């Protein structure tokens, strides 16, 4: 069991937590490698493209693609890889990705850092400026295509659906 395997997906009050892998503004995608107990460079984005917000995962979860459940965290400033951030789920971008004829569900939770002052009034995805949500979806589509995967956004759902997905993805303690 690695150190990250011991991190609870929720705090004592039952609020969700995220582990940041890739900070906002980074062109380098980092991924936690449990066997190494370190963050490794997963890929590089082309010039002019960067992560729009902090990207990471909900600890001790397993998504349909076999990785921990992805989460994009809106924060006031970039965090650092390995930081634990208490979050409030705003919703989920439900996504199918296809590579070499195989389609896998690869949903992206979208959350806001607890205590955020910028955008701190958001309660769900529908509260976001439509242009911002379109830009986030466009980022994930372009990022997937660069990785050789076809990206199909199925739906944008609210916090209840995101909570349900996170609870279903939790691994036993």
N, C-alpha and C positions, 0 to 999 in steps of 0.2 A: 504494500500500500504506500503510495507516494503522499507527500505533504498535501497536495491539492485534493487527493481523494478523501482527506479528513475534513475538508472545509464543508460546512453545512450549506445547502442551497438557500436556507433562510436564517435570519437572525433569531434571537430569543423572542422577539415580538411577532415572528412569523412573516416578516418582510423579506422579499426576495433579495438575493445577492448575485453579483456577477464578478467574474475574474476577467480582468482586461488582458487581452493578448496583444492587440494592435492599437496603438494610440491614434487619436484623431490627427489627421495631417500626414500620417506616415505613408510612404510609398512602398514600404517593406511589410509584407504580411507575415506576422509571427504566429506560431502555433505551439502550444504546449505539448511537449513530448514526454509522456509519463515514464517511459523506460529510462530516459535520460534525466528526468526531473529538472528539465530546463526548457527554455523557449528557444525554438529553432526558426531560422528563416525558411518560410514556406514558399514564398514567391515575391517577385518584384512587380510593381505596377509601372506602366510606361510614364514617360515624362508628362507632366500636366495632370496626372491622375493621382488622387490620394484618398485615403479613408475619410469620409465626411464627418464621422464621429468615432468615439472609441468603440472597438469591436472586441467581443470576447464570448464567454460562455457562462451558463448557469452550472455551478459545480455539482458533481454527483448526479448528473442527468445523462441520458442516452437518447439521442434523436433517431429518426428513421434511417438517417445516413450512417449511423454507427458512431458518430462523434457526439460530444456533449452538445446540448441545445445552444444554438447561436443566439447572441443578443447584441444589438446595436444600442449603445448607451449615449443618450444626449447629456452632455455635461457642460459646465461653464468653461472648462479648459481641459486639455488632454491629460490623461492619467499616464501611468507607467505600466509596462507589462508586469503582471503578477499582482497588481493592486486588487483588493477586494472592495467593491463598491455596492453600497445598499441602493436598491433601485425600486422604482414603481413601474410596473408593466403598463404600457400604453396600448399595446395591441400586438398583432402579428401579421407579417406579410407571408401568406401561404404560397409556397413555391414548389414547382416541379423542375428538376434539372435532369437533362438527358445527355448521356455520353455513351458513345459506341452502342446505341440502340437500347440502352438500359435507362429507364426513368426512375428517379428516386425523389422522394419528398425531402425538401431541405428548407423548412420554414425558418424565418428570421424573426425572433422576438424583437420588439422595439420598446425601449424603456427610457425613463429619465432618472438621473441620479437623485437620490433623496437629498433634499436641501438645495437643489439647483436654483439659482436666481434667474438665469436666462431660461425662458420657456418653462419655468417652474409652475405655471398655471395650467399646464396641459394635464388632462385627465385621460384622454384617449386619442387614438390616431386621428379621428375626425376633427379634433381641436387644432391639429397642425395646419399650417398654411398648405393648401393643395399643391402648390408648386414645390414645396420642400419634400412632401411625400413622393411626388413624381421624381424628384431628383434622387432621393434615396433608392427608389425602385430602379431607376436608370443606372445608378452606380452598381447595384448588385447584378443587373442584367449584363452590363459591360464587363464587370469583373468575372462573371461566370463564362462569358464568351471567350475572354482571354485565356481561360483555363480549358477551353475546348468543350464547354458544356452549353447546351441549349437551355435557355432560361424561360420559364413560363410562369408568370405571376397568376395564381389562381384567384386570390381574394385578399382583401385587407379586412382584418377582423379586429374587434375591440379587446379590452382588457380581460373580459371574462373568458374569451376563447384562449388568450395567451396564458392565463392562469391554469386553465384546464390542460393545455398542452404541457406546461411546466410540471404540473403535478403528475401527469401520466408518464412523463419522461424521467421522474426521480428514480434513482437506484435505491435499493434497500440499504439501510444503515449498517 
